[in-house]
Amino acid sequence: MRKVLIVMLCAFMFIAMLAGCGSTAPVVNENALYKAGTYDVEVDGHNDKIKLQVVVDDSTIKEIKIVGHKESAGISDAAFEKIPKAIIDGQTLAVDTVSGATVSSKAIIAGVTEALTQAGADVEALKNKTAATTEDKSTREVISKEVDVVVVGGGGAGLSAAATVIENNGSVIVLEKMPALGGNTVRAGGAFNAHDPELQKAQGIEDSFEQFYEDTFKSGDEKADPALVKILTQKAGEARNWIIEQGGQFKDEIYMVTGSLKERARDPLENSQMTYINPLKKKIEDSKNEILLNTKATELIIENDKVVGVKAEDTETGQQYIVKGKNGVILASGGYSANEEMVAEFNNAPKLISSNHSGATGDGIVMAKKIGAELVGMEYIQIHPRGNPKSGLIASYGGNATNSIYVNKDGDRFIDEQGRRDVVANSILEQPDKMMYTIYDSESAPKSAEENVTKGNIIKADTIEDLAKAIGCDPAKLKTSVDRYNTLVDGGKDLDFNKAKLEKKITKAPFYAVNLVPTIHHTMGGIKIDTQAKVINTAGKPIEGLYAAGEVTGGIHGTNRVGGNAMADTVVFGRIAGQSAMGK
Ligand code: ADP
């Protein structure tokens, strides 16, 4: 025992000696800003959690890694690129969000804030600290560029037009005012309608070009330009195949997308970014043609009555550009759903949220009008009935209209779920609180249902009565609505609202309810074009050197755009604009 005590005493003295000479004591930097280390955090993004890893030493934020996320491809890319860089460059949390990707931007900033809090940082000081250097990157001189064709807008129409110019051996510059390509094209589900005789026949679908034309023309209350509808419906199949040739992939299944009248739609295999944007972007970049992001076209340049280019500016640095097009300019700058003033100017619809990206402000329409272009159908604005009440985005998890019912907040069914978008949306606006719930059962639930239950977008219950309680309506009422619908499905006829196709009943638990609201989705009106995508002036004559394609134009859809026809519109007329500008 004595021996043990002596050994312990010696050991203690040895340790004390070492400590005394300071050789193993941690070096504490009293001026340290952070506890050096690697911090892993999770924050709520737009679609799901974003996982971040932040590395700091005692004075510097060294690295910010996005370890995992499910944000929408294309929309959030710019936020992932810019926000971490801005935080590190400025060693500050006072950074701007990236326009068009505000929610993801805020999430990244929140994640880094959380990590730095864990690292013991003075977060408030970092929020107030402006970046040390704010370099003015603009030169005083205007940068001039010249190509064959200038394309304004990097969505589906603009990229289709640019790729077509390249196929016709022309040079092109794409100006895109947002930090990323894609516009509304990447926000949409990407369903592309076409009459494809072979594929439709193989899936037992009877169709014809005439039928596609009739459906489209009638759906727009015969207000569209018949010549443009004819082109759209005849060339859609060719255009879809062209996207496939460029490397875009579609699912094989042909189906009837909501707000359409026939099984003509194919969905992108993965998403719209992969199918429409990436292959065309690659083609433009591979052929050494330029895409200028954050570059907003501000004015059309006219010489001798001909459009010869645009003035543009870098939205970040203010750098001014003059971009000339020997063969002219193609406007493909999308619609104006996100421009509240314009919506109010042309349409007296109630003020609603929009499903569109923030760049959909009608710039092309304003620029073209200024030089005498005719505008058509500006009052026709599509309100989509199925928007997420918070974001306005179309709820892909809202279920298949055929196998769900729409009820108001009292639990009453009120409309043919397969009806035209405008009819359904207007009907929702007449319901209490201007909203509805779609109700479906586990058999008809989309794959994404469960993850949306977790996110709080969907309410789930084991019985219809419990579902009613969860959404706050009378259980007996909702039960009556569902039972009545099931009886109608058994009888094969919707005696209440005349739904054309009745398939499945709502019987298999669990049951789901999705709260949806109308959202401003598409502006059908815009610049008048002829069948060669040439812009027509108020005197009915083409404006030399000016072409337009996609949502910036009017006259293609009439009063109401058929679901699945927007993608067809952008690619068909984008290609025509590219060909026309190249004199084909
Ligand atoms: P479409 O479906 O007709 O192609 P999108 O909305 O997909 O329409 O794309 C239009 C694109 O044009 C968007 O990415 C938008 O940011 C861009 N854009 C809008 N106005 C301008 C402008 N003034 N200069 C450059 N790009 C613009």
Boltz pocket constraint, residues with backbone or C-beta under 6 A from the ligand:
constraints:
  - pocket:
      binder: B
      contacts: [[A, 152], [A, 153], [A, 154], [A, 155], [A, 156], [A, 157], [A, 158], [A, 175], [A, 176], [A, 177], [A, 178], [A, 180], [A, 181], [A, 182], [A, 183], [A, 184], [A, 185], [A, 186], [A, 295], [A, 296], [A, 297], [A, 298], [A, 332], [A, 333], [A, 334], [A, 335], [A, 359], [A, 360], [A, 361], [A, 362], [A, 363], [A, 364], [A, 549], [A, 550], [A, 551], [A, 552], [A, 566], [A, 570]]
      max_distance: 6.0
